[in-house]
Structure formats: C-alpha cells, structure tokens
Amino acid sequence: MSEHGTPVHLCCLLRARPGLEEELTAYEDEVLALVPEHGGELLSRVVGDGADGHPHEVQVYRFPDQAAIDGYIADPRRLAMTEERDRVVGRAPSCSP
C-alpha cells in the first residue's frame, strides 16, 4: 500500500467466462471509463483470445495513491455493475501492485 501522494501501479489479469469474451470487454469499457475520474490512468490494455488459460485482458493502471484506488473501487456506478462483472468474469481478477 502506498503513502498519500505516492503513485501506485497495478496490473490486472482478467479471464472471461467461456463464450462471454465480448461481454467482458464491453463491461471493462464501461468501468475503465471511470478510472480518470479518480485520478487514475490506464497505461496499457491488451485484449487477447484467452486461449490455453491465458487472460482475456491484461491491464496496467497508475493511480496517484491508495485513496484514489479506494475511490474507484467504491464508485457507485462501478458497484452498480457488480452483477454484470460476476456474470462475465470467469475467475476472480488477479491484480497486483
């Protein structure tokens, strides 16, 4: 966890439920639009086919601090999409600093 004012970099690996790859990408399009409103920046987003157990998407973010990440995670618009996330994400996303 970072101190206030220390940027935090995250990498997320996302796996779609079988047959819902396009829906996962659509969901991510919506939630990623919220990142800049919380001071974050999407540095990289790679979409693959998810074959052979590889992630469907790999995303790298930078947030100014932990408080910005917490604000993004708790954003009511993002929380309102929890059911859709649970429907399209095959396994819990793997994110690391």
C-alpha positions as CSV (number, residue, x, y, z in Angstrom):
1,M,0.0,0.0,0.0
2,S,1.3,3.4,-0.8
3,E,1.6,6.5,1.3
4,H,-0.5,9.5,0.3
5,G,0.9,11.1,-2.8
6,T,3.0,8.0,-3.8
7,P,1.7,6.6,-7.2
8,V,0.5,3.1,-7.2
9,H,0.9,0.8,-10.3
10,L,-1.4,-2.1,-10.7
11,C,-1.6,-5.0,-13.2
12,C,-4.8,-6.9,-13.7
13,L,-5.3,-10.2,-15.5
14,L,-8.9,-10.8,-16.5
15,R,-10.3,-14.1,-17.7
16,A,-13.7,-14.2,-19.4
17,R,-16.3,-16.9,-18.8
18,P,-16.3,-19.2,-21.9
19,G,-18.3,-17.5,-24.7
20,L,-18.6,-14.2,-22.9
21,E,-15.3,-12.6,-24.1
22,E,-17.0,-9.8,-26.0
23,E,-19.3,-9.1,-22.9
24,L,-16.2,-8.9,-20.7
25,T,-14.6,-6.4,-23.0
26,A,-17.8,-4.3,-23.0
27,Y,-18.0,-4.4,-19.2
28,E,-14.4,-3.3,-19.0
29,D,-15.0,-0.5,-21.5
30,E,-17.6,0.9,-19.0
31,V,-15.7,0.6,-15.8
32,L,-12.4,1.8,-17.3
33,A,-14.1,5.0,-18.3
34,L,-14.4,5.8,-14.6
35,V,-10.6,5.5,-13.9
36,P,-9.7,9.0,-14.9
37,E,-12.4,10.5,-12.7
38,H,-10.5,9.0,-9.7
39,G,-7.1,10.4,-10.8
40,G,-6.1,7.1,-12.4
41,E,-4.6,6.4,-15.8
42,L,-4.9,3.2,-17.9
43,L,-1.4,2.8,-19.1
44,S,-1.9,-0.4,-21.1
45,R,-4.8,-2.6,-22.1
46,V,-4.1,-5.8,-24.2
47,V,-7.0,-7.9,-25.3
48,G,-6.3,-11.5,-26.3
49,D,-8.2,-14.6,-27.1
50,G,-7.9,-16.1,-23.6
51,A,-6.8,-19.4,-25.1
52,D,-4.9,-22.1,-23.2
53,G,-5.7,-20.5,-19.8
54,H,-4.2,-17.1,-20.7
55,P,-6.0,-14.0,-19.6
56,H,-8.5,-12.4,-22.0
57,E,-7.3,-9.0,-20.9
58,V,-4.2,-7.6,-19.3
59,Q,-4.5,-4.0,-17.9
60,V,-1.9,-1.8,-16.3
61,Y,-3.0,1.2,-14.3
62,R,-1.4,4.1,-12.4
63,F,-3.3,5.8,-9.6
64,P,-1.9,8.8,-7.6
65,D,-2.3,7.0,-4.3
66,Q,-4.3,4.3,-2.4
67,A,-7.1,6.7,-1.7
68,A,-7.7,7.2,-5.4
69,I,-7.9,3.4,-5.9
70,D,-10.3,3.1,-3.0
71,G,-12.5,5.8,-4.5
72,Y,-12.6,4.0,-7.9
73,I,-13.4,0.6,-6.2
74,A,-16.2,2.2,-4.2
75,D,-17.6,4.3,-7.1
76,P,-21.4,3.7,-7.0
77,R,-21.5,3.4,-10.8
78,R,-18.9,0.7,-10.7
79,L,-20.7,-1.1,-7.8
80,A,-24.0,-1.0,-9.8
81,M,-22.3,-3.2,-12.4
82,T,-21.3,-5.9,-9.9
83,E,-23.9,-8.4,-11.3
84,E,-22.6,-7.9,-14.8
85,R,-19.0,-8.3,-13.6
86,D,-19.9,-11.6,-11.8
87,R,-21.7,-12.8,-15.0
88,V,-18.8,-12.2,-17.4
89,V,-15.6,-12.7,-15.3
90,G,-14.7,-16.4,-15.2
91,R,-12.3,-16.2,-12.3
92,A,-11.6,-13.5,-9.8
93,P,-9.3,-11.0,-11.5
94,S,-5.7,-11.2,-10.5
95,C,-4.3,-7.7,-9.6
96,S,-1.0,-6.8,-8.1
97,P,0.9,-3.7,-7.3
